[in-house]
């Protein structure tokens, strides 16, 4: 027969926590630039992704503004479903 053992971890106030494991601002910026570079490499290999990322938000913005704009705003001149 097996028994489950649960370790009780004390809650340490925020002011007493060890902050040595956090990354510095320079490391965070370096990691961000590394991930952006890797993303650009993927886009260079498949340019269709660039079109997806740039065109889709523009299409959605135009669609919601002009196609559904009156329905979302509650325009009374737009007929509603019965």
C-alpha positions in Angstrom: 0.0 0.0 0.0 1.3 3.5 -0.8 0.8 6.7 1.0 0.8 10.2 -0.4 3.1 12.6 1.4 2.5 16.2 1.0 5.2 18.7 1.8 4.1 21.9 3.6 5.8 24.9 2.1 5.7 28.0 4.3 4.5 31.2 2.7 7.2 33.8 2.8 6.3 37.5 2.7 7.3 39.3 -0.5 9.8 41.5 1.2 11.8 38.5 2.4 11.9 36.5 -0.9 15.2 35.8 -2.6 15.3 37.9 -5.8 18.5 36.5 -7.1 16.7 34.2 -9.6 15.1 37.1 -11.5 16.5 38.3 -14.8 17.8 41.8 -15.2 16.4 44.3 -17.6 19.3 43.8 -20.0 18.7 40.0 -20.0 15.0 40.6 -20.6 15.7 42.9 -23.6 18.2 40.4 -25.0 15.8 37.5 -24.7 13.1 39.6 -26.4 15.3 40.5 -29.3 16.4 36.8 -29.6 12.8 35.7 -29.9 12.0 38.5 -32.4 15.0 37.4 -34.5 13.8 33.8 -34.5 10.4 34.9 -35.5 11.8 36.9 -38.4 13.8 33.9 -39.6 10.6 31.9 -39.8 8.9 34.6 -41.7 11.7 34.8 -44.2 11.4 31.1 -44.9 7.6 31.3 -45.3 6.5 34.8 -46.4 2.8 33.9 -46.2 3.0 34.3 -42.5 3.9 38.0 -42.9 0.7 38.4 -45.0 -1.3 36.6 -42.3 0.0 38.8 -39.6 -0.4 42.1 -41.3 -3.5 41.6 -43.5 -5.8 39.8 -41.1 -6.0 42.5 -38.5 -6.7 45.1 -41.2 -9.5 43.0 -42.7 -11.0 42.4 -39.3 -10.9 46.1 -38.4 -12.6 47.0 -41.6 -15.1 44.2 -41.3 -16.2 45.1 -37.8 -16.2 48.8 -38.5 -18.2 48.8 -41.8 -20.0 45.5 -42.0 -21.1 45.1 -38.4 -20.7 48.7 -37.2 -24.4 49.5 -37.2 -25.4 46.3 -35.5 -22.8 46.7 -32.7 -23.7 50.3 -32.1 -27.4 49.5 -31.9 -28.4 51.7 -34.9 -32.2 51.7 -35.0 -32.2 52.1 -38.8 -30.7 48.6 -39.2 -33.4 45.9 -39.3 -33.2 43.2 -36.6 -34.1 39.6 -36.8 -37.6 38.6 -35.9 
